[in-house]
Amino acid sequence: MITNARHQDVQRPSEWKKNYPAFRFIGGNVISFFGDQIYLLALPLIVFALTGSPLAMGVIAFLERLPILLQPLLGAAVDRLDRKRILLYCDAVRGVTAGLVGGLFIIDQLMLWQLFGSALVMGFFTQLYNTSQFASIPSLVREIDLERANSINTGLFQTAVMLGPAAGGLIVSLYHPGYALLINSLSFFLAWIAVKTLPLIHTNIRESKQRLWQDVKEGFVYVYQIKPILYTNLAMMVSIFGTTLFLTMMVFHLKGTVELTASEIGVLLSVGGGAAIIGALITPALRKRWSYQRILFTASSFGGLSIIGFSMTSSFSGLMMMNAAGTFAASVQSPCIVTVRQKLTPQRLLGRVQATSRLISWVSMPAAALLAGLIAEWFSTTYTILLGGIVATAASVFYLHPSLSRVFVRKM
C-alpha cells in the first residue's frame, strides 16, 4: 500500500505552487549548474597553464563530447533502469573526478593524460545525467506546468551562468584554478543530496521483452516520424557544429588573443548569463504571441550573427555585448526545443527520444571540438570563431520547415 501511494504521488504531481519535489530537483540542478560554469572557465585556464596549446584544448573538448555517440544506448538504459539511481551515480562520479583533478593541480602533480582521462569520464556521466534528468521532469510536474518548469529550469541555469564564471574568475585570480574545481566537486555532492530526497520511483515503464537494439531503433523511428522533432534536431546539429567551434576556443581567444585577465573573462561570461536569464524568462510571453517556428528561426539567426560579431571585435564592451546577445538567443531556443520534444513524446519513449535527439543534434560536436583546435593551431582563434558564426547562422533555415508552423497536438 505504501508503494502504491508513492506511485500515485509520482503519477499525480501537485499543482505548481505546492510542487516541492520539482523545486528541489530544479534547485539541485542549479547548484550543479553553478559548479559547471566554474569548471568551464577553470578547465581551459588549466590547459593554457599546462600547455598553452589550442590543439590540447581541442583534444580535451573532443574527449568530453565523444560519449555523445553513445546517446541511443544511454537513452534505452534510462528507459529501462531506475532514473533516480542513475542521477545519484552520475553526481557522485563527477564530484569525485572534479575533486581529484583540482587536487592534483593544486599540488602540481596534474599530467595531461590525467586531464584527457577525466574529460572522457566527465563527458560520459554528464551525457547520462542529462538524459535521465530530461526524462524525469515530466514525472515530477503536471503536463500543464511542463513549459513553465522548463523555462524556470533554463532561467535558473542561466542565473548560474551569470554568477558562476565571475565567481570562478575571482577564485582563479585570487587563489588557484584547482580550488575552482574543488568547488565544482562540492556542487555535485550538494546536487546528490537534493536528488536523494526526490520521490522518483522506478516504475518499469518499458514492460516489453524486446532487445536493447530494438529499443534504440524505436527511438530513431519515432524521431524520424515526428517532423517537428526531426527538423529541430537537424537545425541543432548544424548550429551546434558552429557554436562548438566558437565555445571550444572562446576562453583561449579571450586569454591569448585579446589578452583579458581571468577575472575579466569571468565578468564577460557572467554578463552573458544575465542576458540569458532575461531570454529564458520572456520565452513564455513570446510563446503567447509567436509560433515555435518564428521564435526558433529568429533566435537561431540572431545567435549566429552574434558569434560573427564576437570574432570581429576586440574591445571588452563589444565582446560583452556580442556574448550577451548570443546567450540571450540560446536561452530563448532551449526551453522551446525541450518542450516540443516532451509534449510530442509518450512517457515510455522519453529517454530514447531525448537520447536520439541529442545524438542527432550533437553528433558533430566531437569533430567540431577537434577541428577547432586544429584550425586555431594552424590559423587563429579569430578565424575559428568567425567560421563557427557563419555555420551557426546558416542552421536557422531548418526552422522554416512547414511542420514547425503547425499547432502541436497533445502527447500521444
C-alpha positions as CSV (number, residue, x, y, z in Angstrom):
1,M,0.0,0.0,0.0
2,I,2.8,2.4,0.8
3,T,4.4,1.6,-2.6
4,N,1.1,2.2,-4.4
5,A,0.6,5.5,-2.6
6,R,4.1,6.7,-3.5
7,H,3.5,5.5,-7.1
8,Q,0.3,7.6,-7.2
9,D,2.2,10.6,-6.0
10,V,4.6,10.3,-8.8
11,Q,1.8,9.8,-11.3
12,R,-0.2,12.8,-10.0
13,P,2.2,15.7,-9.2
14,S,1.0,18.6,-7.1
15,E,-0.1,21.9,-8.5
16,W,2.9,24.1,-9.4
17,K,2.9,26.3,-6.3
18,K,3.0,23.3,-4.0
19,N,5.2,21.1,-6.1
20,Y,8.2,20.9,-3.6
21,P,9.8,17.9,-5.2
22,A,10.1,19.7,-8.5
23,F,11.5,22.7,-6.7
24,R,14.2,20.6,-5.0
25,F,15.1,18.9,-8.3
26,I,15.5,22.3,-10.0
27,G,17.4,23.6,-7.0
28,G,19.8,20.7,-7.1
29,N,20.3,21.3,-10.8
30,V,21.1,25.0,-10.2
31,I,23.8,24.1,-7.7
32,S,25.3,21.7,-10.2
33,F,25.0,24.2,-13.0
34,F,26.8,26.8,-10.8
35,G,29.7,24.4,-10.4
36,D,29.7,23.6,-14.1
37,Q,30.2,27.2,-15.0
38,I,33.2,27.5,-12.7
39,Y,34.6,24.3,-14.3
40,L,34.1,25.6,-17.9
41,L,36.2,28.7,-17.0
42,A,38.8,26.9,-14.9
43,L,39.5,24.0,-17.2
44,P,40.7,26.0,-20.3
45,L,42.9,28.1,-18.0
46,I,44.4,24.9,-16.5
47,V,45.1,23.6,-20.1
48,F,46.5,27.0,-21.0
49,A,48.8,26.9,-18.0
50,L,50.0,23.4,-18.7
51,T,50.4,23.5,-22.4
52,G,49.5,26.9,-24.0
53,S,48.2,24.8,-26.9
54,P,44.8,25.3,-28.6
55,L,45.2,21.8,-30.0
56,A,45.4,20.3,-26.5
57,M,42.2,22.2,-25.6
58,G,40.6,20.8,-28.8
59,V,41.5,17.2,-27.8
60,I,40.1,17.6,-24.3
61,A,36.9,19.1,-25.7
62,F,36.8,16.2,-28.2
63,L,37.1,13.6,-25.4
64,E,34.4,15.3,-23.3
65,R,32.0,15.2,-26.2
66,L,32.8,11.8,-27.6
67,P,30.3,10.0,-25.3
68,I,27.6,11.8,-27.3
69,L,27.9,9.0,-29.8
70,L,26.5,6.6,-27.1
71,Q,23.3,8.6,-26.6
72,P,21.0,5.9,-28.1
73,L,22.3,3.3,-25.7
74,L,22.1,5.7,-22.8
75,G,18.5,6.6,-23.7
76,A,17.5,3.0,-23.8
77,A,19.2,2.5,-20.4
78,V,17.4,5.4,-18.9
79,D,14.0,4.0,-20.1
80,R,14.9,0.5,-18.6
81,L,16.7,1.4,-15.3
82,D,15.9,3.4,-12.2
83,R,16.4,7.1,-13.2
84,K,16.9,8.3,-9.6
85,R,19.8,5.9,-9.1
86,I,21.3,7.0,-12.4
87,L,21.2,10.6,-11.3
88,L,22.8,9.8,-8.0
89,Y,25.6,7.7,-9.5
90,C,26.4,10.5,-12.1
91,D,26.6,13.2,-9.5
92,A,28.9,11.0,-7.3
93,V,31.3,10.1,-10.0
94,R,31.5,13.6,-11.4
95,G,32.1,15.0,-7.9
96,V,35.0,12.6,-7.2
97,T,36.5,13.2,-10.7
98,A,36.4,17.0,-10.5
99,G,37.9,16.9,-6.9
100,L,40.8,14.7,-8.0
101,V,41.7,16.9,-10.9
102,G,41.5,20.0,-8.8
103,G,43.6,18.5,-6.0
104,L,46.3,17.2,-8.3
105,F,46.6,20.6,-10.0
106,I,46.9,22.3,-6.6
107,I,49.9,20.1,-5.6
108,D,51.4,20.5,-9.1
109,Q,51.0,16.8,-9.9
110,L,48.5,17.0,-12.7
111,M,49.5,15.5,-16.0
112,L,48.0,16.0,-19.5
113,W,47.0,12.3,-19.8
114,Q,45.0,12.6,-16.5
115,L,43.2,15.6,-17.9
116,F,42.3,13.5,-21.0
117,G,41.0,10.7,-18.9
118,S,38.9,12.9,-16.6
119,A,37.5,14.7,-19.7
120,L,36.2,11.4,-21.0
121,V,34.7,10.3,-17.6
122,M,33.1,13.7,-17.1
123,G,31.7,13.7,-20.6
124,F,30.1,10.2,-20.3
125,F,28.4,10.8,-16.9
126,T,27.3,14.2,-17.9
127,Q,25.5,12.8,-21.0
128,L,23.9,10.0,-18.9
129,Y,22.8,12.6,-16.3
130,N,21.3,15.0,-18.8
131,T,19.3,12.3,-20.5
132,S,17.9,10.9,-17.2
133,Q,17.2,14.5,-16.0
134,F,15.2,15.2,-19.1
135,A,13.1,12.0,-18.7
136,S,12.5,12.7,-15.0
137,I,11.0,16.2,-15.2
138,P,7.6,15.1,-16.8
139,S,7.0,12.7,-13.9
140,L,7.5,15.5,-11.3
141,V,5.2,18.1,-12.9
142,R,1.7,18.2,-14.4
143,E,1.7,18.5,-18.2
144,I,0.1,22.0,-17.9
145,D,3.2,23.1,-15.9
146,L,5.8,21.5,-18.2
147,E,6.6,24.5,-20.2
148,R,6.8,26.7,-17.1
149,A,9.1,24.1,-15.4
150,N,11.4,24.0,-18.4
151,S,11.5,27.8,-18.7
152,I,12.3,28.2,-14.9
153,N,14.9,25.5,-15.1
154,T,16.5,27.2,-18.1
155,G,16.3,30.6,-16.4
156,L,17.9,29.4,-13.2
157,F,20.6,27.6,-15.3
158,Q,21.3,31.0,-16.8
159,T,21.5,32.5,-13.3
160,A,24.3,30.0,-12.7
161,V,25.8,31.1,-16.0
162,M,25.7,34.7,-14.7
163,L,27.2,34.1,-11.3
164,G,29.4,31.1,-11.9
165,P,32.1,32.5,-14.2
166,A,32.5,35.7,-12.2
167,A,33.0,33.6,-9.1
168,G,35.3,31.3,-10.9
169,G,37.3,34.2,-12.3
170,L,37.7,35.7,-8.9
171,I,38.8,32.4,-7.4
172,V,41.3,31.8,-10.2
173,S,42.7,35.4,-9.9
174,L,43.0,35.4,-6.1
175,Y,43.9,31.8,-5.4
176,H,44.3,28.9,-7.9
177,P,42.3,27.2,-10.7
178,G,42.4,24.0,-8.7
179,Y,40.3,25.5,-6.0
180,A,37.6,26.3,-8.6
181,L,37.4,22.6,-9.5
182,L,37.1,21.7,-5.8
183,I,34.1,24.0,-5.6
184,N,32.7,22.3,-8.7
185,S,33.2,18.9,-6.9
186,L,31.3,20.2,-3.9
187,S,28.4,21.3,-6.1
188,F,27.9,17.8,-7.4
189,F,27.6,16.4,-3.9
190,L,25.1,19.0,-2.9
191,A,23.1,18.2,-6.0
192,W,23.3,14.5,-5.0
193,I,21.7,15.4,-1.7
194,A,18.8,17.1,-3.5
195,V,18.2,14.2,-5.8
196,K,18.3,11.7,-2.9
197,T,15.1,13.4,-1.4
198,L,13.1,13.1,-4.6
199,P,10.0,10.8,-4.9
200,L,11.2,9.3,-8.2
201,I,10.1,5.7,-8.2
202,H,11.3,3.2,-10.7
203,T,8.0,2.1,-12.4
204,N,9.3,-0.2,-15.1
205,I,8.0,2.0,-17.9
206,R,9.3,-0.4,-20.6
207,E,7.4,-3.7,-19.9
208,S,8.2,-5.5,-23.2
209,K,11.0,-8.0,-23.5
210,Q,12.4,-6.6,-26.7
211,R,16.2,-6.3,-27.0
212,L,18.3,-3.3,-26.4
213,W,18.9,-2.6,-30.1
214,Q,15.1,-2.7,-30.7
215,D,14.7,0.0,-28.0
216,V,17.3,2.1,-29.8
217,K,15.6,1.5,-33.2
218,E,12.2,2.5,-31.8
219,G,13.7,5.9,-30.7
220,F,15.1,6.6,-34.1
221,V,11.9,5.6,-35.9
222,Y,9.8,7.9,-33.7
223,V,12.1,10.9,-34.1
224,Y,12.0,10.4,-37.9
225,Q,8.2,10.2,-38.0
226,I,7.6,13.3,-35.9
227,K,8.9,16.0,-38.2
228,P,8.9,19.0,-35.7
229,I,11.3,16.9,-33.5
230,L,13.4,15.8,-36.5
231,Y,13.8,19.3,-38.1
232,T,14.7,21.0,-34.8
233,N,17.3,18.3,-34.3
234,L,18.8,18.9,-37.8
235,A,18.9,22.6,-37.1
236,M,20.6,22.0,-33.8
237,M,23.1,19.6,-35.5
238,V,24.4,22.3,-37.8
239,S,24.1,25.1,-35.2
240,I,26.0,23.2,-32.6
241,F,28.8,22.4,-35.0
242,G,29.3,26.2,-35.4
243,T,28.8,27.0,-31.7
244,T,31.3,24.3,-30.7
245,L,33.9,25.9,-32.9
246,F,33.3,29.1,-31.0
247,L,32.9,27.8,-27.5
248,T,36.0,25.5,-27.6
249,M,38.3,28.4,-28.4
250,M,36.4,31.2,-26.7
251,V,38.4,31.3,-23.4
252,F,41.6,30.6,-25.3
253,H,40.8,33.6,-27.6
254,L,40.0,35.9,-24.8
255,K,43.1,34.9,-22.8
256,G,45.7,34.5,-25.6
257,T,44.5,36.8,-28.4
258,V,42.5,39.6,-26.7
259,E,44.7,39.2,-23.5
260,L,42.0,39.6,-20.9
261,T,42.6,38.6,-17.3
262,A,40.8,35.6,-15.7
263,S,38.6,38.0,-13.7
264,E,37.7,40.0,-16.9
265,I,36.8,36.8,-18.7
266,G,34.6,35.7,-15.8
267,V,32.8,39.1,-15.8
268,L,32.3,38.9,-19.5
269,L,30.8,35.4,-19.3
270,S,28.6,36.4,-16.3
271,V,27.1,39.4,-18.2
272,G,26.2,36.9,-20.9
273,G,24.5,34.8,-18.2
274,G,22.4,37.8,-17.1
275,A,21.2,38.3,-20.7
276,A,20.3,34.6,-20.9
277,I,18.2,34.9,-17.8
278,I,16.1,37.6,-19.5
279,G,15.8,35.4,-22.6
280,A,14.6,32.4,-20.6
281,L,12.1,34.4,-18.6
282,I,10.5,36.1,-21.6
283,T,10.1,32.9,-23.5
284,P,6.6,32.0,-22.1
285,A,5.4,35.5,-23.0
286,L,6.9,35.2,-26.5
287,R,5.1,31.9,-26.9
288,K,1.7,33.6,-26.4
289,R,2.4,35.8,-29.4
290,W,4.7,33.9,-31.7
291,S,4.8,30.4,-33.0
292,Y,7.6,28.0,-32.1
293,Q,8.8,28.4,-35.7
294,R,9.1,32.1,-35.5
295,I,10.8,32.0,-32.1
296,L,13.3,29.4,-33.2
297,F,14.2,30.9,-36.6
298,T,14.7,34.4,-35.1
299,A,16.7,33.3,-32.1
300,S,18.9,31.0,-34.2
301,S,19.7,33.7,-36.8
302,F,20.4,36.3,-34.1
303,G,22.6,33.9,-32.1
304,G,24.7,33.0,-35.2
305,L,25.2,36.6,-36.1
306,S,26.3,37.4,-32.6
307,I,29.2,34.9,-32.9
308,I,30.3,36.6,-36.2
309,G,30.2,39.9,-34.3
310,F,32.3,38.4,-31.5
311,S,35.0,37.4,-33.9
312,M,35.2,40.9,-35.3
313,T,35.7,42.9,-32.2
314,S,38.5,43.1,-29.6
315,S,37.0,45.7,-27.2
316,F,35.8,44.4,-23.8
317,S,32.4,46.2,-24.1
318,G,31.9,44.9,-27.7
319,L,32.8,41.3,-26.7
320,M,30.5,41.6,-23.7
321,M,27.6,42.7,-25.9
322,M,28.1,40.0,-28.5
323,N,28.3,37.3,-25.9
324,A,25.2,38.6,-24.2
325,A,23.3,38.6,-27.5
326,G,24.3,35.0,-28.2
327,T,23.4,33.7,-24.7
328,F,20.1,35.5,-24.9
329,A,19.2,33.8,-28.2
330,A,20.3,30.4,-26.9
331,S,18.2,30.7,-23.8
332,V,15.1,31.5,-25.8
333,Q,15.6,28.5,-28.0
334,S,16.4,25.9,-25.3
335,P,13.0,25.7,-23.4
336,C,11.1,25.7,-26.7
337,I,13.0,22.8,-28.1
338,V,12.8,20.8,-24.9
339,T,9.1,21.4,-24.6
340,V,8.5,20.4,-28.2
341,R,10.2,17.1,-27.5
342,Q,8.4,16.4,-24.2
343,K,4.9,17.3,-25.5
344,L,5.2,15.2,-28.6
345,T,6.7,12.2,-26.9
346,P,4.9,9.5,-24.9
347,Q,6.2,8.8,-21.4
348,R,7.6,5.4,-22.2
349,L,9.8,6.8,-25.0
350,L,11.1,10.0,-23.3
351,G,14.6,8.6,-22.6
352,R,15.1,7.2,-26.1
353,V,13.7,10.2,-27.9
354,Q,15.8,12.6,-25.9
355,A,18.9,10.4,-26.4
356,T,18.2,10.1,-30.2
357,S,17.6,13.8,-30.4
358,R,20.8,14.5,-28.6
359,L,22.8,12.2,-30.8
360,I,21.4,13.9,-34.0
361,S,21.9,17.4,-32.5
362,W,25.3,16.8,-31.0
363,V,26.9,14.2,-33.3
364,S,29.1,16.8,-34.8
365,M,30.4,18.1,-31.5
366,P,33.5,15.9,-31.1
367,A,34.7,16.5,-34.6
368,A,33.9,20.3,-34.3
369,A,35.9,20.5,-31.0
370,L,38.9,18.7,-32.5
371,L,38.6,20.8,-35.7
372,A,38.5,24.0,-33.6
373,G,41.9,23.1,-32.1
374,L,43.4,22.3,-35.4
375,I,42.1,25.5,-37.2
376,A,43.2,27.7,-34.2
377,E,46.6,26.0,-34.2
378,W,47.1,26.4,-38.0
379,F,45.5,29.8,-38.4
380,S,44.0,31.7,-35.4
381,T,41.2,31.6,-32.8
382,T,39.7,34.6,-34.6
383,Y,39.2,32.7,-37.8
384,T,37.9,29.7,-35.9
385,I,35.2,31.8,-34.2
386,L,34.2,33.5,-37.5
387,L,33.7,30.2,-39.2
388,G,31.6,29.0,-36.3
389,G,29.4,32.0,-36.5
390,I,28.8,31.6,-40.3
391,V,27.8,27.9,-39.8
392,A,25.5,28.7,-36.8
393,T,23.7,31.4,-38.8
394,A,23.1,29.1,-41.7
395,A,21.5,26.5,-39.4
396,S,18.4,28.7,-39.0
397,V,17.0,27.7,-42.4
398,F,15.9,24.3,-41.0
399,Y,13.4,26.0,-38.8
400,L,11.5,27.1,-41.9
401,H,10.2,23.6,-42.4
402,P,6.3,23.6,-42.6
403,S,5.9,21.1,-39.8
404,L,7.0,23.7,-37.3
405,S,4.3,26.1,-38.3
406,R,1.5,23.7,-37.2
407,V,-0.3,23.6,-33.9
408,F,1.2,20.9,-31.7
409,V,-1.2,18.2,-30.6
410,R,-1.4,16.6,-27.2
411,K,1.1,14.0,-26.3
412,M,0.1,10.6,-27.6
